[in-house]
Amino acid sequence: MIIRMNLKLIPGTVLDRQKMGNVTGLAFLRKIFYITDGIMLSQVREISGIDGSTLQNWTKRGWVENPKKKRYNIDQLAHILIINMLRSCMQLDGIAFLIKYINGRASEPADDIISYSELYDYICLILDRVEASEDTSSLQECIEEVTSGYEEKYSGAKKRLCTALEIIITAYYASLVKKRADDMLCAIMKKR
């Protein structure tokens, strides 16, 4: 069974893709950071739909790097959007483990195998290709295609990245399918 999800929102945000010019990934992030190199907590909340206390909790737990001078940079926003994409279908501890599996500790960019903005771009590219695909190519093939230009920082990094991307994409689709089922159930409950 193939279920097309018709991705209306930019992944991890509350923003309509069409209203943002149908951009996602790095193109979307660059649009946000076109004029500035940092955004305030209130802007992160507007983009993601996450309340401030939740964001501060993630920072306190070490899941997201502390903002510099109360401003979040492009990689911090991407990191937050990735967590937000997954939190409706994965436990936060599982998300934290997955992020650490990819990039180690949030406070130490030196141990990252990929920047969060590049990771977010890969996620969005894969989602767009899977959604637009008419053939039945596998998710793994799509991931391999999208990450073909990735240069490993150490041996085995690409395999780790591809495994994590498969988990992220699968979990995100699971959250979309769950939301669709919940919406359908609400619709028939209202008719009663």
URLINGI-V677872 format. One record per residue. SS is DSSP state (2 for helix, 1 for strand, 0 for the rest). PSI is psi in whole degrees, 0 to 359 (none if undefined). NEAR is the number of other C-alpha atoms within 8 Angstrom. Layout:
BEGIN
ss: <SS;SS>
psi: <PSI;PSI>
near: <NEAR;NEAR>
END
This chain:
BEGIN
ss: <0;0;0;0;0;0;0;0;1;0;0;0;0;0;0;1;0;2;2;2;0;0;0;0;2;2;2;2;2;2;2;2;0;0;0;0;0;0;1;0;2;2;2;2;2;2;2;2;0;0;0;2;2;2;2;2;2;2;2;2;0;0;0;0;0;0;0;1;0;0;1;1;0;2;2;2;2;2;2;2;2;2;2;2;2;2;0;0;0;0;0;2;2;2;2;2;2;2;2;2;2;2;2;0;0;0;0;0;2;2;2;0;0;0;0;2;2;2;2;2;2;2;2;2;2;2;2;2;2;2;2;2;0;0;0;0;0;0;2;2;2;2;2;2;2;2;0;0;0;0;0;0;0;0;0;0;2;2;2;2;2;2;2;2;2;2;2;2;2;2;2;2;2;2;2;2;2;2;2;2;2;2;2;2;2;2;2;2;2;2;2;0>
psi: <127;126;118;131;345;75;102;329;152;129;131;0;178;14;135;129;315;317;338;15;24;32;148;183;219;323;318;311;318;328;318;319;20;317;335;160;4;147;154;163;318;324;321;318;316;321;315;335;9;138;156;322;325;314;318;325;316;320;316;323;353;12;334;139;144;140;150;123;41;21;136;137;181;320;325;318;316;317;313;317;323;313;317;324;327;344;344;348;354;148;147;325;323;320;315;319;316;316;318;325;323;309;16;216;141;329;357;85;340;335;6;140;347;147;154;327;322;320;314;320;313;314;311;320;316;314;315;318;318;317;322;346;132;338;181;33;147;160;320;320;319;317;316;318;313;324;10;330;0;133;122;139;339;162;130;354;321;319;318;314;314;321;314;319;320;319;314;312;317;315;320;316;323;320;324;319;318;316;319;315;318;316;319;318;316;319;316;333;326;331;342;none>
near: <2;3;4;5;7;5;6;7;9;12;9;11;12;10;10;9;12;7;7;9;6;7;9;13;14;10;8;10;12;9;7;7;11;7;5;6;8;9;11;9;10;7;8;13;11;9;9;12;9;10;7;9;6;8;9;8;8;10;11;7;7;10;10;12;9;6;9;6;4;7;10;13;10;12;9;12;10;12;12;10;13;11;10;12;11;13;10;8;9;9;8;7;6;8;12;9;8;9;9;10;9;12;12;10;10;11;8;8;8;4;8;10;11;8;8;10;13;10;9;14;11;11;12;11;11;12;9;8;9;9;10;6;8;4;4;5;7;6;8;8;8;12;12;9;7;10;9;6;5;6;5;9;6;6;6;7;10;10;7;10;10;12;8;11;10;11;8;10;11;8;11;11;8;9;11;9;9;8;8;8;8;8;8;8;8;8;8;8;7;6;5;4>
END
